[in-house]
Structures are given as structure tokens and as C-alpha cells.
Amino acid sequence: MDVTLSVIKADIGGYVGHSESHPDVIAEGQECMLKAKKNGPLIDYHVTKCGDDLELIMTHSLGIDNKKIHKLAWDTFVNCTKVAKKLKLHGAGQDLLSDSFSGNVKGMGPGVAEMEINERGAESVIIFMADKTSSGAWNMPLYKMFADPFNTIGLVIAENMHKGFAFEVHDVKGHKKVTFECPDEIYDMLVLIGAPSRYMVKAVYSRLSGDIAAISSTQKLALIAGRYVGKDDPVCIVRCQGEFPAVGEVVEPFAAPIFVEGWMRGSHMGPLMPTSVADSVPTRFDGPPRVIALGFQLAEGKLIGPRDMFADISYDLARQKANEMADLMRRHGPFEPHRLPLDEMEYTTMPQVMKKLEKRFKTL
């Protein structure tokens, strides 16, 4: 059975500040999705939150970039924004960068990850959702899942994975893309994806079958809006088992926290902390950045689940390490490497400060 899995998210109001999603907003999202399931076009749905982001997980048979699905997501975000404004939530509707829908939510603010698949006999998927970080946050985890044998032993001992995976990498500032065949081109790929503010892993494909293995959102809000309006808070869908990494291999990269862009005012480096959905409430300095993982089995398009993958106590040490890393970075205050480099500050107050000072600079 051909099924499309669409994950579309937006920050449409925080409670309190940027730390949480209000229950009434989530309830409104669920009501909108329930109507769409009863009346079409959805097969199934799940509504959740990560921090102050509303996450819509949908299955249908209309393919990716479908106008009906994107319009449904947009209308849901608009209705939820009305609730957020009534409650005077912080930043109500901040990810909706347009007043009207234009056929596709891409480029309008919300983050999007979609894949169309032929549902297998056992179709396991994990959906990762992050808050207070940027789209490039998935680069290292996806590399580890699909190209690092120290993380994914299946690359070595599973015959159907031994050929490796192809990575589609997007240059989000140059508006170009390139595909790397791994493991052959790992070193070339690392030159680019090691700079996650510009080069981002968009998709991963099996080199054995050509089937899609993972897809991520690569929308950068600052590039869309031309100013800082909030962090990207990306989503990512990963298929598991069979010719893809096992569930345990897919979640393993998050057992060791990494530094990512985002945190307070989207202008700092901080540890990506894996948490349960309930604990995805970034409060300390509006952080540290959070990532949640919901696991589903697909059955004729029905979402069997979710399982809250990071509610596992074996991630307690990762959370402890992330808090220690947060302490380390906070000591730097407004200094790099806690604050982002200047070229990543161009959408904050930096341009105004430089303009004010330009006549005071003297030639050496």
C-alpha cells in the first residue's frame, strides 16, 4: 500500500514565554485533525508538541506537497493561532509568515518533512521533533545512523545494509543540492555537513533498493523572513528495520548530546537534550534545546502508537551530560563559542550595531 507520511509543525504561541504549548491549543489542533479524518483527506493523525511547537503527524494517500494536506495544516495553525491570541500566549502565530495560503506551506514559515512509501509488512518509523534549535541539528545524528559503523553495526554485518546509503545534501544559502554515495564519499560529504548552518542533510536513500530511508525539514526561518523570528525547530522522519537501521541504531546517536545552534533568542550554541514529550519544556535560558522521538508502526496508513522513545531511563545519563554541557556554555555569556559567530548573527541586532559604528572605524 502506498502511504504518505507528512509531519508539519509551527510555533503558534508559547505558554509561558517560549517554554510550553497550552493544552487548549493542542486540543484545537486535535479537533481540526479529527474533522479531517472523518471527512477526508486523512487516513490517520497524531497531534503533539515539542516545547512551544505544535506538531501535526498525518497519513494519507495524496503524495507529498499536496495542496489539500498543506491547506489543512495551514488552516489548523490559523485556528490554533486564534486560540493562542485569545489566551494572549507569547509569540502567537510567529511561524505564520504570510496572511494567506498560497498552495504550499513551504516558504511560509512552518517546517515540513514528508515521504511517500510503499508500506512494508512491518513498517517501523520514528519521528524526531526538536525545539530551540536549527534545521542543521539532524546532520550528525543522520550521519551516525546511516554512515557510522560505530553507531550502526548493521552497516558491517547486515547484508542488506552493507552497500550503504545515499545522502541528499542541501545548500540552503546557495539554493543547490548534491547527493553523496556513502561510504565511498563520506569524507567529501563531511566537509559540507560539518557546517550545518548552511549544508543540511535533506534525505537519505538505501543504495540497495533506492527507497527513501529518512527525510528532514530544512526550512530556515531567518532566510525566509529576512530577520530573526524564532528558531527553525526542525522535524525528521526515519524508517527503521529491514534494509534500514534498527530502532536501537536510529535512537543511539542521541545518547551522546551534541552542541547545536539555537537556545536563547536563537543566537547561542547549546546541547541537544533528548527528553520525553512531557519533559520537552525548555525553560532554563529558554533551553537547553530539546529533541523528542515518537515511534509508530504503520498499518494500512494507521498510526499504531506512539511510543515515547526517549522516556527510556537509559537516556538519563544523556540528560545529565546535557545539563553539564549547558553549564559549561553558560559561563561564556555573550562570548563565543556560546554566542553564535558573527556571520550567524546577521538577522539579530548586529546590522544595526555595525551601521551605528561604521563611521567610528579607522583604517589601520
C-alpha positions as CSV (number, residue, x, y, z in Angstrom):
1,M,0.0,0.0,0.0
2,D,1.3,3.5,-0.9
3,V,1.1,5.8,2.0
4,T,2.3,9.4,2.5
5,L,3.5,10.4,5.9
6,S,3.5,14.2,6.5
7,V,4.9,16.0,9.5
8,I,4.2,19.7,9.6
9,K,5.0,21.9,12.6
10,A,4.7,25.5,13.6
11,D,5.2,27.7,16.6
12,I,1.9,29.5,17.0
13,G,2.1,30.6,20.7
14,G,4.1,29.8,23.8
15,Y,2.9,29.1,27.4
16,V,4.6,30.6,29.4
17,G,7.1,32.5,27.2
18,H,8.6,30.1,24.8
19,S,8.6,27.1,27.1
20,E,5.4,25.0,26.5
21,S,2.3,24.5,24.4
22,H,-1.0,25.4,26.0
23,P,-3.5,22.4,26.3
24,D,-6.2,24.4,24.6
25,V,-4.0,25.0,21.5
26,I,-3.3,21.2,21.3
27,A,-7.0,20.5,21.8
28,E,-7.9,22.8,18.9
29,G,-5.3,21.1,16.7
30,Q,-6.8,17.7,17.6
31,E,-10.3,18.8,16.7
32,C,-9.2,20.1,13.3
33,M,-7.4,16.8,12.6
34,L,-10.4,14.7,13.8
35,K,-12.7,16.6,11.3
36,A,-10.2,16.0,8.5
37,K,-10.1,12.3,9.3
38,K,-13.9,12.0,9.4
39,N,-14.4,14.0,6.2
40,G,-11.2,13.2,4.4
41,P,-8.4,13.5,3.3
42,L,-6.6,11.9,6.2
43,I,-6.2,8.2,6.9
44,D,-4.9,8.9,10.4
45,Y,-3.2,11.6,12.5
46,H,-1.4,12.3,15.8
47,V,-1.1,15.8,17.4
48,T,1.6,16.5,19.8
49,K,4.0,19.2,21.0
50,C,7.7,19.8,21.5
51,G,8.3,22.8,23.7
52,D,6.1,25.6,22.2
53,D,5.8,24.0,18.8
54,L,2.6,22.3,17.6
55,E,3.4,19.1,15.7
56,L,0.9,17.6,13.2
57,I,1.7,14.0,12.1
58,M,-0.6,12.9,9.3
59,T,-1.0,9.9,7.0
60,H,-2.9,10.0,3.7
61,S,-2.7,8.7,0.1
62,L,-2.3,12.0,-1.8
63,G,1.5,12.2,-2.1
64,I,4.0,14.8,-0.9
65,D,3.4,18.6,-1.4
66,N,-0.3,18.0,-1.8
67,K,-2.3,21.2,-1.7
68,K,-5.2,19.7,0.4
69,I,-2.8,18.4,3.1
70,H,-0.8,21.6,3.3
71,K,-4.0,23.7,3.3
72,L,-5.3,21.5,6.1
73,A,-2.1,22.1,8.1
74,W,-2.2,25.9,7.4
75,D,-5.9,26.2,8.4
76,T,-5.2,24.2,11.6
77,F,-2.3,26.5,12.5
78,V,-4.5,29.6,11.8
79,N,-7.3,28.2,14.0
80,C,-4.8,27.4,16.8
81,T,-3.4,30.9,16.5
82,K,-6.8,32.3,17.2
83,V,-6.9,30.3,20.4
84,A,-3.3,31.4,21.2
85,K,-4.2,35.1,20.7
86,K,-7.3,34.8,22.9
87,L,-5.1,33.4,25.7
88,K,-2.5,36.1,24.9
89,L,0.2,33.5,24.5
90,H,3.7,34.6,23.7
91,G,4.5,35.0,20.0
92,A,1.1,33.9,18.8
93,G,1.3,32.9,15.2
94,Q,5.0,33.7,14.9
95,D,5.8,30.9,12.4
96,L,3.0,32.0,10.0
97,L,4.9,34.5,7.9
98,S,2.0,35.1,5.4
99,D,-1.6,36.3,5.8
100,S,-2.9,33.9,3.2
101,F,-2.2,30.3,2.0
102,S,-0.5,30.1,-1.4
103,G,-0.8,26.4,-2.2
104,N,2.1,25.0,-0.1
105,V,3.3,25.8,3.4
106,K,7.0,25.6,2.3
107,G,8.4,29.1,2.4
108,M,5.6,30.3,4.6
109,G,7.1,29.5,8.0
110,P,6.0,26.0,9.1
111,G,8.6,23.2,9.0
112,V,7.8,20.2,6.7
113,A,9.1,16.7,6.3
114,E,7.1,14.3,4.1
115,M,7.8,10.9,2.5
116,E,5.7,8.7,0.2
117,I,6.4,5.0,0.7
118,N,5.2,1.6,-0.2
119,E,4.2,0.3,3.3
120,R,6.2,-2.9,4.2
121,G,4.9,-5.9,6.0
122,A,6.3,-4.3,9.2
123,E,6.8,-0.6,8.8
124,S,8.5,1.0,11.8
125,V,9.1,4.8,11.8
126,I,10.5,7.2,14.3
127,I,9.6,10.9,14.1
128,F,12.1,13.3,15.7
129,M,11.0,16.7,16.7
130,A,13.2,19.4,18.1
131,D,12.7,22.8,19.8
132,K,15.1,25.7,20.3
133,T,17.4,24.6,17.5
134,S,18.1,25.0,13.8
135,S,17.5,22.7,10.8
136,G,21.1,21.5,10.6
137,A,20.7,19.8,14.0
138,W,20.0,16.5,12.2
139,N,23.3,16.4,10.3
140,M,25.3,14.5,12.8
141,P,22.6,12.1,14.0
142,L,21.7,11.2,10.4
143,Y,25.4,10.6,9.6
144,K,25.7,8.4,12.6
145,M,22.5,6.4,11.8
146,F,23.3,5.8,8.2
147,A,27.1,6.0,7.8
148,D,28.9,5.4,11.1
149,P,29.5,1.7,11.9
150,F,30.5,2.5,15.4
151,N,26.8,3.6,15.9
152,T,25.1,1.3,13.4
153,I,26.6,-2.2,13.4
154,G,24.2,-3.2,10.6
155,L,26.4,-1.4,8.1
156,V,29.0,-4.1,8.8
157,I,27.1,-7.3,9.5
158,A,23.7,-6.8,7.8
159,E,23.9,-7.9,4.1
160,N,21.1,-5.6,3.0
161,M,22.8,-2.5,4.5
162,H,26.4,-3.3,3.6
163,K,26.2,-1.3,0.3
164,G,25.5,1.9,2.3
165,F,23.2,4.9,1.8
166,A,23.0,7.9,-0.4
167,F,22.7,11.4,1.3
168,E,20.9,14.3,-0.4
169,V,22.5,17.5,1.0
170,H,21.1,20.9,0.5
171,D,23.0,24.2,0.4
172,V,20.2,26.3,1.9
173,K,22.0,29.6,1.2
174,G,23.1,28.8,-2.3
175,H,19.8,27.1,-3.2
176,K,21.6,24.0,-4.6
177,K,21.7,20.3,-3.7
178,V,24.2,17.4,-4.1
179,T,24.0,13.7,-3.5
180,F,26.8,11.7,-1.8
181,E,27.1,7.9,-2.2
182,C,28.3,6.6,1.2
183,P,30.6,5.1,2.4
184,D,32.5,5.9,-0.8
185,E,32.2,9.7,-0.5
186,I,32.0,10.1,3.3
187,Y,35.0,12.4,3.6
188,D,33.7,14.7,0.8
189,M,30.3,14.8,2.5
190,L,31.7,15.6,5.9
191,V,33.4,18.7,4.5
192,L,29.9,20.1,3.9
193,I,27.6,18.7,6.5
194,G,30.2,19.6,9.2
195,A,28.9,23.2,8.6
196,P,25.2,22.6,9.5
197,S,24.2,26.3,9.4
198,R,24.5,26.1,5.6
199,Y,24.6,22.5,4.4
200,M,21.9,20.2,5.6
201,V,21.0,16.5,5.1
202,K,17.6,16.7,3.5
203,A,17.1,13.0,2.7
204,V,18.7,9.6,2.9
205,Y,18.1,6.7,0.5
206,S,19.1,3.0,0.5
207,R,21.7,2.2,-2.1
208,L,20.4,-1.4,-2.3
209,S,16.8,-0.5,-3.3
210,G,16.8,3.2,-3.8
211,D,13.9,3.5,-1.2
212,I,13.8,6.6,1.0
213,A,15.1,6.0,4.5
214,A,14.8,9.4,6.1
215,I,13.6,13.0,5.4
216,S,14.1,16.2,7.3
217,S,12.8,19.7,7.3
218,T,15.4,22.2,6.1
219,Q,13.4,25.4,6.2
220,K,15.4,28.3,7.8
221,L,13.0,30.9,9.2
222,A,15.6,33.8,9.1
223,L,16.3,33.2,5.4
224,I,12.5,33.2,4.7
225,A,11.7,36.3,6.8
226,G,14.9,38.2,6.3
227,R,15.1,38.8,10.1
228,Y,15.1,36.7,13.3
229,V,11.5,35.5,14.0
230,G,12.4,32.3,16.0
231,K,14.4,29.2,15.5
232,D,13.6,26.6,12.9
233,D,12.7,23.8,15.3
234,P,13.1,21.0,12.7
235,V,11.4,17.7,12.3
236,C,12.7,14.4,10.8
237,I,11.2,11.1,9.8
238,V,13.3,7.9,9.9
239,R,12.3,4.4,8.7
240,C,13.7,1.5,10.7
241,Q,14.4,-2.2,10.4
242,G,14.8,-4.4,7.4
243,E,17.2,-2.6,4.9
244,F,17.3,0.4,7.2
245,P,19.0,0.7,10.7
246,A,17.3,-1.0,13.6
247,V,15.2,1.1,16.0
248,G,18.0,0.9,18.6
249,E,20.6,2.1,16.0
250,V,18.3,5.1,15.0
251,V,17.9,6.4,18.5
252,E,21.5,5.7,19.6
253,P,23.1,9.0,18.3
254,F,21.1,10.9,20.9
255,A,22.7,9.0,23.8
256,A,25.6,11.4,23.5
257,P,24.4,15.1,23.4
258,I,25.9,17.4,20.7
259,F,26.1,21.1,20.5
260,V,23.6,22.8,18.2
261,E,22.6,26.3,17.2
262,G,19.6,27.9,18.9
263,W,18.8,28.2,22.5
264,M,18.1,31.7,23.8
265,R,17.0,34.1,21.1
266,G,18.2,31.6,18.5
267,S,21.7,33.0,19.0
268,H,23.6,30.5,21.1
269,M,25.2,27.1,21.0
270,G,23.7,24.5,23.4
271,P,23.4,20.8,24.0
272,L,20.6,18.9,22.3
273,M,18.9,17.1,25.2
274,P,16.8,14.0,24.5
275,T,13.6,14.1,26.6
276,S,10.1,12.6,26.8
277,V,7.3,14.6,25.4
278,A,6.3,15.6,28.9
279,D,9.8,17.0,29.6
280,S,10.1,18.9,26.3
281,V,9.7,22.2,28.2
282,P,12.8,24.3,27.6
283,T,12.8,26.7,30.5
284,R,16.4,27.4,31.5
285,F,17.7,30.3,29.4
286,D,14.8,29.2,27.1
287,G,16.5,25.8,26.8
288,P,18.6,23.9,26.6
289,P,17.4,22.7,23.1
290,R,15.2,19.6,23.3
291,V,14.6,16.6,21.0
292,I,11.7,14.1,21.3
293,A,11.2,10.9,19.4
294,L,7.9,9.2,18.8
295,G,7.8,5.7,17.4
296,F,5.0,4.3,15.3
297,Q,4.1,1.1,13.4
298,L,2.2,1.9,10.2
299,A,-0.7,-0.5,9.4
300,E,-2.6,0.4,6.2
301,G,-1.8,4.0,6.9
302,K,-3.0,3.8,10.5
303,L,-0.5,5.2,13.1
304,I,-0.1,2.4,15.7
305,G,1.4,4.3,18.7
306,P,3.0,6.4,19.6
307,R,5.8,5.1,21.8
308,D,7.7,7.8,23.6
309,M,11.2,6.6,22.7
310,F,13.2,9.0,24.9
311,A,11.1,8.3,28.0
312,D,13.5,5.4,28.5
313,I,15.6,5.7,31.7
314,S,18.7,4.7,29.7
315,Y,18.8,8.4,28.4
316,D,19.1,9.7,32.0
317,L,22.9,10.0,31.6
318,A,22.5,11.8,28.3
319,R,20.3,14.3,30.1
320,Q,22.8,14.7,32.9
321,K,25.6,15.3,30.4
322,A,23.5,17.8,28.5
323,N,23.0,19.8,31.7
324,E,26.7,19.7,32.4
325,M,27.4,20.9,28.8
326,A,24.8,23.7,29.4
327,D,26.6,24.9,32.5
328,L,29.9,24.9,30.5
329,M,28.5,27.1,27.7
330,R,26.6,29.4,30.0
331,R,29.8,30.5,31.7
332,H,30.7,32.2,28.4
333,G,27.7,34.5,28.5
334,P,27.8,36.8,25.3
335,F,31.2,35.4,24.2
336,E,31.8,32.8,21.5
337,P,31.6,29.8,21.4
338,H,28.3,30.1,23.4
339,R,27.1,33.0,21.3
340,L,27.0,32.2,17.6
341,P,29.7,33.5,15.2
342,L,29.1,36.9,13.7
343,D,28.1,35.5,10.3
344,E,25.2,33.8,12.0
345,M,24.1,36.9,13.8
346,E,23.2,38.9,10.7
347,Y,19.4,38.5,11.5
348,T,19.7,40.0,15.0
349,T,20.7,43.5,16.2
350,M,24.2,43.0,14.6
351,P,23.5,45.0,11.4
352,Q,22.1,48.0,13.4
353,V,25.1,48.0,15.7
354,M,27.6,47.9,12.8
355,K,25.7,50.7,11.0
356,K,25.9,52.9,14.1
357,L,29.6,52.3,14.5
358,E,30.7,52.4,10.8
359,K,31.9,56.0,10.9
360,R,33.9,55.4,14.0
361,F,36.1,52.7,12.4
362,K,39.6,54.0,11.4
363,T,41.8,52.4,8.8
364,L,44.8,50.7,10.3
